[in-house]
Amino acid sequence: MTGGQKSPRRPRYAGTHPRRFSERYKELDPNRYAAEVEHILDTGKTPAGSHRPIMVAEVLACLRPVPGEIAVDCTLGGGGHAAAILDSIRPGGRLIGLDVDPIELPKTEARLRACGIADDALLIRQGNFAGIDRVLGELGIPGADIVLADLGVSSMQLDNPARGFTYKEPGPLDLRMNPLRGEPAHALIGRLTEAQLSRMLSEHADEPHADLIASLLKRKPIATTQALDRLVRTGVAAAHPRLGKPELKMSVRRTLQALRIAVNDEFSALEALLRALPRVLNPGGRVAILTFHSGEDRRVKKAFQAGHRAGVYAQIAKDVIRSSMAE
């Protein structure tokens, strides 16, 4: 203390075990707690509320970006892939970043702008990649040399219980990438029939107990992710008492995955993107798509194989490139 005034105290969280997500993790304020963020990264983990891009080296090897090219990152996310591509296409190149999430998109743009990326090098648009050709048309860009899509959900959505993507914390059963549009998962469950729910669980997540879980979901309204967790675990365990905790947990995860895909109409959006690619790619253009489950993988493979047979694509990958054990 000097001059009778108290020095400012470091902010403390409420209690020894704070309940709110915004109070629990110091890394949510990386400017204030840079050392904590570095420590988490050094341990090989991802700081809460952030996203670490996967397979960056493999993506760059596939896309082969060079200065002056036009790139489209269909799923901007945390901006990791976009930053790496921008390093290669500047000077003279431009990257159009698309993302359906209106909550995370401004944060990502602010981070990229803080790295000195000018307005003319990075064009941000909030929207679904199903409309990639419309976006390029509105920007007056006739075609792209590079297109990247990193499918699925990111840790920014998963970490925040208010978004309703995780059962590990109390949160609404929502699962919308854009919480301002469409219906949340709990409303979808109420609208679909038991047969439709069972088919959704099978087609979107290969859930072996689809019929049972569909009947459980229709018994009473479910408003939170943890209520869904309890319902699925206890219901499946009662019907199959020999199943262990890992199997029960996987049923919960698959149920949430199936609901998320349905809520966000992910397969229809992916199919629209795959149909649009031949229209938006410049001659010699390259595409890389990161998939995370069989429904995505199957659609991407079939579209590229059909395009190759038709002479639309000069070359496609013969084998799937998988992430390293370290990642």
N, C-alpha and C positions, 0 to 999 in steps of 0.2 A: 504494500500500500504506500502511496505517496500523496502528500497534501491532504490527508484525511479521507481520500477516496479509495474505494475498494477496486481492485483490478477485476476486469471482467472474468467470470468463471466460464470454464468450458461447459457447453451445454450438456446436460445429463438427461438420460431417458427416465421416464416415470417408473419407479420401482426397480427391483433387481431383475425382474423378468417381464419387460413390457409386452403388452398384448397386441398393440397396433403394429401393423407392418411398417408404417412410416417411421416408427420410433425404434424398431428392433435392430435395423442394420445400418451401421455407420456408412457403409459403402454407397448408400443411397444419396449421400452428400459427398461425392468424390473430391470436390474442390476443398472441402474442409478436412477430410480424412484421407488424403492421398496415400499416406503410409499404410493405412489399413487395406486400401485397395491393392497396393503393390504386394502386400503380404499374402492376400487371398490369391492373387494371380500366381505368385511364386509357388503356392501349394498345388497348383494345377486346377483350382476351382474357379467358378465363375461368380463374380460379385453379384449380390442380389440386385435385381432390377436392371441388369445389363445383359448384353448378349455378346458372345464371342463367336465369330464366324468360323465355320468348319470347312476344311479342305480348301483353304485359300490358294495354296500352291498348285493343287490339282486343277482348280477352276481356272487359274491364270494360264496353266499349260494347255488347257483345252481351248480357251477363248483366244489366246494369243493376241492380246490388245496391243495396238501401236498408236503413236501420236496421230491426232487428227481424226480418229474414228468416232462414230456415234454408237453409244452403248445404252442399253436399257436394263436397269435392275428392277425386275418386276416385283420384287419383295424386299424393299430397302431395309426393313428391320432396324438393326442397330447401326447400319452403315458400314460394317466391316469389309464386306466384299466390294461395295461401291468405292470406298477409299482406296483399296488396292487397285481397282480398275482405273480410277482417276489418275493415279500415279503413273500409269502406263500410257494413257491416251492424251495426256497433256504434254506439250501445248497443242492447242487447236482442236482438241476433242471435246465432246460433250457427253454427259451422262444424264439420262432421264430416270429419276428415281420414283417408283410407284409403291404405294403401300396403302392398304385398306384401313389401317388403324389410325384414327384421327387423334388418339391420345399420345402415342409414341412418335408419330411422324414429325411433329414440330421439335421434339427433343433431339431427334436424330439430325434434323436439318441444322439446328443450332450448333451441335457438336461439329458437324462437317464444315460449317461456315467459320467456326472458330479456328479451324486448321488452315484458313486462308483460301478456301475454295470459292472462287468468284461466282457471281450469279449466272454468267453466260456459260460456265463450265458445268454447272449442276442445276438441272431443272427439276423441281419437286412437284409431284401431283398426287393428291390423295384420291385413291380409287382402286378398284379391282383390276388385276392384270387381264381379266377377260376382255376389257376394253382397250387393249394396247394399241390396236390400229386406229381407234378413234382419237386417243390421246396424241399419237404422232401426227395425225391429220390436223388436229387443232393447233399443234405447235408448228405446223408447216414443214415437218420433217418427212421426206418421202420414204425413208427406210433406215434400218439400223444395221450396223456391222456386227454387233454383239448383243445377245439377249441372255440374261441370267435369271433363273427362278429358283429360289430356295424355299421349297414348299413346307407346309405345316405351320406350327406355332413356335414362337420364340420364348426365351426365358423371361423377357420383359412382361409378357402376358402371364406366363405360368407362375412367376414369383409373387404377383400382386393378387391377393385373395379377393379384392374388390371386383376383379374382372371375372371371377367365377370359373377359372380354368383348373383349379386344384382342389383336391379334397383334404389336403394337409392342414388347411387353415379354414376358419369359418368364412363363408362367402356365398353370394347368391348363385344359384344354378343358372348361369347366363351363357357363357361360352361364345359370345359374339365378338368377332374381331373388330367390328365397328358397332359399339354399343348404342349408336344413334339410329341404327336402321335394323329392320327385320325383327323377328321374335326371339326371345331368349329360350334357352333349352327347356326350362320348366313349362313354358307355354306350348312348345312343340310337343312335349310328352302328353300334355293334356289334349292336344288336337288330334294326334295320330291314334289309330286303332291299335289294339294289341298285336294284330297280325302285321301291321305296318312297322311297328317298333321292332318286332322280331326280325323282319326282313332287313331293316336298317342295321341292326346289330350284327347280323351275319355278313351283309355285303360290305359294310364300312369298317368292320373290325374283326371278322372271322371269329366271333364270340361263340364258343361251343355250347354255352347255356343260354342262347338267345331267347328261346321260347319261355324259359323260366323267368329270366330277368324282365322280359316284356310284360309278363303277367304281374310281376312285383311292381313295376313302374306304374301300372294302371290301377293299383289298389287304392292309393290315396295321393293327394297332391304332394309334390316334393318341391320345396322352395330353395333349399341350400345344397351345396356340394357335399357337405358332411352328412346331411340326411340321406343323400343318394348313396354315399359310401356305406353307411350303416345298413341301409335297406338291402343293397346288393350283397354285402358280406354275410349278413345274418341269414338272408333268404337262401343264398346258394349253399352256405354251410349247413343249413338245416336239411336241404334236399340231398346234399352230397357230403356227409359227415367225415369222409376220409380225406377230403381235400385239405391241404395245408394252407398256411397264411400266404405264401407266395402266389399260389394259384388263385386264392380269393382276391388278393390285391390286383392281380392281372385282370380279373373280370371287371373290377372297378375301373381300372385304367382303360380297358377296351370299351366299356360303356361310355365313359367320358369322351373317348376318341370318336366313337360313332356319332354321338350327339353333336360334337364340335363340327365334324364334317358335314352333318346334315344342316345344322343351324346356319353355317356359312356357305352352304351349297358349294363345297370345295371341288367336288369332282366335275360339276358342270362348268365351273370357272376354269379348271385345268383343261378340259376338253375344248373350251372356247379359245384358250391361249394356243393350244396345239393346232387348231384349225387356222388361226390367224398367222402363225409363224411364216408360212410361205409367202404371205402377202406383205409382211413387214420387213423381211430380211433382204438386205442388199445382196447382189451377186457376190459370192465368196463369204457371206456372213456365217457366223458361228453361234451355236446355242449350247448352253450347259444348264441342266436341270437337276437339282438335288432332291431326291425323293426319300421318304422315311417309312413307307409301308407299302404293302403289296398292291393296294388299290391305285396308288399314284404310279408306282413303278410299272405296272402292267399297261396303264394307259399311255405312258410316255414311250415305252418300248414299241408298242404296236403302232403308234403314230409315226415314229421315226422309221420303223421298218417299212410301213406302207409308203411313206414319202420317198424312201430310197428305191423301192421297187418301181415307183412311178417316175423316177428320174428327177424328183423335186430336190432331193438332197444328194449331193455328190458323194458324200461319205458319212457314215454313222459309226459310233463306237461299237465294236464287236462284243466287248465285255464290259460289265459294270465295274466302275472304279469305286472301291470302298474306302472308307476312312481308315486311317492307321489305328493301331492298337493304342497308341499314346492319346490320340483324340478321343 
